[in-house]
Each structure stands twice: as C-alpha cells, then as structure tokens.
C-alpha cells in the first residue's frame, strides 16, 4: 500500500511539473495560456477547434490547469465550453475538469507539499477548517465553494492538509461548483447571440458579493451585540 502511494505521488509531482513547464512555455510563446490570461475567447476557441476530436480532452486539461494555477481566469474557459459544446455538455466537461484538478491538488498537498502548505496556511485556519469539516462534512466544502472570497486553489490545498476524508472533499466540491459552472457554460452559448447577458451576469455577481458582505457584517454585528448582552447580564 505504501509503495502504491509513493508511485502515485511521483506521478502527481511529474504531472504538476509538466503543467508548470507547459504553462510557462505557452505564456511566453503567446500560446493558449496567454490567450486565457488575456481573456481572448476567440483565440481560445480557434485553438481548441484545431484539435477536432481531441477538443474535449484538451478543454478538460485546460480546466485542470486553471484549477491548479490561479493565474488563469475560470470564467473565460466556462464561456468557451458553452460556445463549443453547448451549455449542458460544456458544463459537464468543465465540472469534470474542476473535480479532477481539485483531486490532484488535494493529493499533492496531502502527500508531497504538506510542509510547504502548512507553513503558508495559518494554524488557526487549518484548525477551524478541521473543526467545521468534522462537524458538517461535505457541507463545509460546499459552503466554501459558494463563498466569493474563497479561491478554488486555496480550498484544495488547505483541505489536503486537513483531516477531511477525500470522498467528502470531492462530494462538497462537486455540489458546490456545479451551479456556477453550468450557469457560466449556459452564458457562453448565449453571449454569442446576446453580449448583454455577460453584462447582466457581471452586475448580478457584484450584487451577490455585496449581499454576501452585507449578511456577513450583519451576523458579526449581531454576534457582538449578543456577546455584550450576555456580559452585561452576568
């Protein structure tokens, strides 16, 4: 069993190094990574279409790349997926890429860069994540995925050094990411016919963030008032 884990670790590390080399090369040679970072959707579509029957696999590969490296904006990939494959299949492929990328990041963090991640992540955050995930299971990851202030890669790597079981992490990730991925894939197909939909989506996203901030502040204030009330009565 230990040898199998070791071999898996070597494969994951090799894959990560290959992805890093590919990303750097593609960016500096004005390849697909450069298109993605610069939000050049038309060039990404042209690039993917050139692979014909392999387009789906290259698309999933790019989604995995986006999950592992935060430099690539996810929105453009989901929009492109919706345009190329339609909203349903585009969403399926994007979600699959997210699940695979999250699983790879989790395992790499858990088995190979654990010491590095533990140095970067404050102990209080890890302990809090352990406490919440133990109490709520996949729901804890699900909520973090919906949180606009929590980046996908951050959750993946923190979960890797936590005590949460792998299957609970994957379940929470799948349920948390699915709605947003499918919505953005749907928008991808619609934007080609009506660009105003993208503006509406951006506005709704801003309102969502503002609403989340408002609720967060309200709960903090309410918690503070309740704490003061208990102190005054005691």
N, C-alpha and C positions, 0 to 999 in steps of 0.2 A: 504493500500500500504506500509506504514511504517513497519507494522508488518511482511509483506512478506519479505521485505528487511532484517529485523532483523533475521528472521528464516533462510534465505539464507546465511547470514553472519555466523551464528552459524554452519551451515552445512559445509561451506567452511573452517572455522577455525578448526573444528573437522577433516576434511579431511586432512588439512595441518599437524596437529599434528600427525595423524595416519601415514602419509607418512614419517614424520621425524623419528618417532619411528621405523617404518619398515626399513628405510634406515640404521639407526644406528645398529639395531639388525642384519640385513642381512650382513652388512660390517664386524662386529666383529665375526660373526659366519661363515665367509667365504662363504656367500651366493651369490646370483646373483648380488647384488650391488658391492660386492668385485670383482666379475668377470668383471663387466663393467668398474670399475675404473682401473683395471689392464689390460684392453684390451684383455681379454681371450675370444675370439669369440667362440671357440669350446665348452667351458663350458656353455656359454650363450645359444648356440643352443641346447645343450643337456638338459639344464634346461627348456627352453621353450617347447621343443618337448615332455617333460614328461607330459604336461598338455593336450595333444591331442586336443580335440575340443575347449578347452578354451585358446589355444595358442594365438589366435588373440587378445583376451581381455587382457591377461597378457602382451603381447607385447605393446599394446596401453598404458596400465598402466605404463609400464617402460619408455615409451617415455614421458608421462606426468611427471613422476618423474624426468627425465633428464631436462625437461624444467624448472621445479620449482627449481632444485638444480644444480648449475653449476659444481659440482664435477664430475658428470658423463659425459664422453665424448660422444657427439651425433653420431660421425662417426661410431663407432662400432655397435650401435643399427641399423642404417640405412643399414649397410652392412649385418648384421644378418637378417634384414627384407627382403632384396633382396634374400638372400640364402633360407630362409624358405618359402616365399610366392611368389617369383618371382618379377621382377622389377616393374611391374605395381601395383599389389596388395600391395607389400611391401611399395611402395611409398605412396599409398592411406592411408594405416594404419598409417604410420609414420607421414604423414601430418595431419591426424585426431588427433593423439596424441599431435602434436605441437599446433594445434588450440585450443584443449580443455585445455591444460596446460597453454597456453598464456591467455585464457579467465579466468581461475581460478586465475592466478597470478594478472591479471588486477583488478578483483573484490576484491580480498583480499587487494591489495594495496589501492584501492579506498575507501573501507568501513571499514577496520579493522586495517591496519598498516600504515595509511596515515601519521600520525605524525612522526612515525619512519622513513619512506621513505623520507619525506620532510627534516628531519634532516641530512640524509645521502647524499641526492642529492643537489648539489649547486643550489641556486636560479636562477643563470644565465642560467644553463642548462634547468631547467624547463620552464623558460620564453621563451627561444629560441625554445624549443620543441612546446610550445603553439603557438608561432608566426608562425612557419613553418607549423604545422599541421592545423592551421586555414586557412592558405593561400593555401596549397596544398592537404589537406585532407589525404586520404589513401596513396597518393604518398609519403608523408613524412615517414610513417612507412615502406613502400615498400623499399625506399632507405636505411633506417637504417638496414633493414634485409639483404640487399646485402652488407652492409659495413662490411669488415672482422674484423674491430676493435671494432664493437659493439656487445656485448654479448646479446643473446636472453633474458635472465632474466632481464638484465638492462633495455632494451626497454619495457618489460612487466610492470615492477614496476613504471618506470617513466611515462609511458602512463596512469597508474592507477591514478596518482595524477594530471594529466594534464586535459585540457578541451576538449580533443578529444572524440567524441562520441564512444561508444563501437563498433558499427557496422563498423565504419570507421577503427578502430584499427584492427578488425578481418579481414576485407577485405584486408587491406595493408599487414597484417601478412601472410595471405593465399597466395597472389600473390607473395610476396617477398620470402617466404620459399619454395614454390613448385618446382622451377627449381633445386635447390641444393639437396633437399630431393630425388627427382626422379633420379637424376644423381647418387647419392650415393647408392640408392637402386639398380640401374642397375649394378653398380660396384660390389655390394655384390654378385650377381649371377655370374658375370664374373670372380671374383677373385678366385673362387673355381676351375676354369679351367685354369686361367692365372694370377698368382700373380703379374706379371709385370705391370698389369693395375693399381694396387694400387700405385706403384712407380711413374707411369706416372701421376696419379691423384695428388699425393703429389707435384710433380715438377710443374705441372700446377697451383696448389693452391699457391705455393710460388711465381711463376711468376705473378699471379694475384695480390697478395699482393704488390709485388714490383711495378707493374704497377700502382696500386691504390696510393701508396705512391708518385710515380713519378708525377702523374696527380695532386695530392693534393699539392705537393711542387710547381709545375709549376703554378697552379692557384693562390697560395699565393704570389709567386714572381710577377706574372703579376698584381695582385691586388695592391701590394705595389708600383710597377712602375707607374701604372695609378694614384695612390693617390699622389705620388711625382710629377708626371707631372702636375696634377691639382693645386698643391700647388705652383709650380714654375711659372705657367701661371698667377695665381692670385696675 
